[in-house]
Amino acid sequence: MADKKNNPGNFPGGNFGSKPGNKPGVPGKPKFNSYWIIGIILLAMIGLQFLGSGKNLKEIDSNSFFQILKQGDVEKIIIVNKEKVEIYIKPERLSDARYEDVKSNKSNSMLGQAVPQYYFTIISQDVFVGELNRVMNELPADNRPSYTTLTRRNYMGEIMLWVIPFLLIMGIWIYMLRRMGGGGGGGAGNIFSVGKSKAQIFDKETSVKVDFHDVAGLEEAKVEIREIVEFLKNPKKYTDLGGKIPKGALLVGPPGTGKTLLAKAVAGEASVPFFSMSGSDFVEMFVGVGASRVRDLFKQAKEKAPCIVFIDEIDAVGRARGRNPNFGSNDERENTLNQLLTEMDGFGSNSGVIILAATNRADVLDKALLRAGRFDRQIHVELPDLNERRAIFEVHIKPIKVNKTVDVDFLAKQTPGFSGADIANVCNESALIAARQNKKTVEKQDFLDAVDRIIGGLEKKNKIIKEEEKRTIAFHEAGHATISWLCEHANPLVKVTIIPRGRALGAAWYLPEERQITTTEQLLDEMCATLGGRASEDVTFGRISTGALNDLERVTKQAYAMISYFGMSDKIGNLSFYDSSGQQEYAFNKPYSEKTAEAIDDEVKSLIDIQYERAKDILKKNKKGLKQLADILLEKEVIFSDDLEVIFGKRQWTKSEELTKKVEKKAKKDKPTEA
């Protein structure tokens, strides 16, 4: 039960009605807003206008007026602004029954002045006065009322006529400025805060629940990041030896590897203020806004030094200068980068402010940004290996009700090449799949289905496919499976399916070997296995289809990489035209001649043709096994490595690997222990 003393309003949690920036547990007070003043003035003006024109007058026509006039009941007539006639009835006549409807106006007066009882509108003052004089001449002299003309101005109405359009235009202008400047809310002060920093500040009052224990794997990266946090907590340990804190650290790695998560952990671990923002927050449509925000960010950071500034996706603003595809003479992004370079290591001192940045496009960053003194360290955050994937699975499985049969080591082996974000997605998808099937716990098969869902897409079992097309798909996928099983360096098969997934009509899952370098033989075997689907169609049906589009795309890119990047061609030689710096991104010419380009094209075509013929030869020699495999696929729609082992026997390379492991295991067992 919540404590009433520390729980305002007696709501669970004690923070009901609180706003960011207020102390925990204290209800947020409404902030003063300048729009309130404008609203009060408008309401007052409208109220005065209605009060000023709120006389209880009854409108009549001219015939009724002249009838009252002939009866001698009119005391006074006032013609207002040549268009309105106000009629005052004699006070002693108001007691008559015929004036019952305006009797209340007798005592209704403003500032002690008499109030008219009737009014009507005229078209022409001259015509009305002429008719009035004619009727009055017929009346006795003592019953003739006086009449006067009056010009009456409605000052409040005229003021509102000018003020309301002005306020409306000003309101639209303020709204547009706030929309363009990105000032979300908080009153009219945001009109002039376009050039202010949008950094989110985490300090002692703002708790971040992520720390280094939540970052699985990335041990080398955590060592360097932890050192920066330690320096801020205990600088004397380093300064006594003459060391200086690095001014900046750049986290580089593929998407989803945990760069932003590592920065969140720094915010949770460090006991100093932490500024967090994205590189795109500096870029706006207004000229000079980016540079202004950089200045404001570092001004705030210097006031709170020592502190850490984290800029996520810094490539949005740190792209190399002079290579802008817009070819603008005055690029706003370059001005922002120049200001950032000056603030990080310019003429002025910037002590106590450490810059952390993250990007997956380090090749496009400006060299001046990467030099020592700005980003002293580049921390590479790579895709996790087997042990790191196991640790990441253990972190993300904690909140999930997992069946006892689930083996984390098995899941780690089934997800090579997965990033930390992919593994988190696998765990979440597995829980959703289990819930969809009304299970109490998440089982091993749910995790495997989640992996398939992420890699291949959602199954489309209701997709209408003709029998002939289904047979073509079955032989296509059987061709991939056969050649991958019979080639030494091809990735071992896990599963093949002809159930459509995503945009694919069929799919095959392999378990690639985790290696750091790849030989020519390995690349050629993988290329041959990729061409196995097209080759199987050619060998079996004597015709080809469009189903091999993805295979051909992968093979073509791989062949061009082998020839022009890795130097794996005798004709081209040991040359590489790969640009790791990214400087040729917007170049108009290639780094080689037309003759060399023709030679590369010829080598690529020759390489692919050789592997295609090789794939056809393998399938012709194993045509019986290919047909058996395709028939099983047509019957079951899904086959596994066990089915291939029944048809083609155990892979001989797997046998040699198992024999080697047994020999090594026996040698370790027989090794004498030291006394």
Summary of the structure (lengths in Angstrom):
residues: 675
radius of gyration: 42.3
end to end distance: 63.3
largest distance: 147.9
contacts: 1891
relative contact order: 0.05
helix: 51%
strand: 11%
